[in-house]
Amino acid sequence: MVEITLDENDRLDWALKSFKRQVIRSGILKDVRRKRFYVKPSEVRQLKAEAVQRRQGVRASGPRVK
């Protein structure tokens, strides 16, 4: 759980910025986006396989040098 403690003289915009930063660091947004819709197990396997192929394709071609 993300928590922000404020003092009497803290500014609201600073608190919001700090809260957003902590939420992003903790990975809550990424998890919520991932769980927004149900994905069947077969689709999860397919997506993982496609990701592996993309990664291997990038590694196989190597870095582009001009």
Buried (B, 14 or more C-beta within 10 A) or exposed (E): EEEEEEEEEEEEEEBEEBEEEEBEEEEEEEEEEEEEEEEEEEEEEEEEEEEEEEEEEEEEEEEEEE
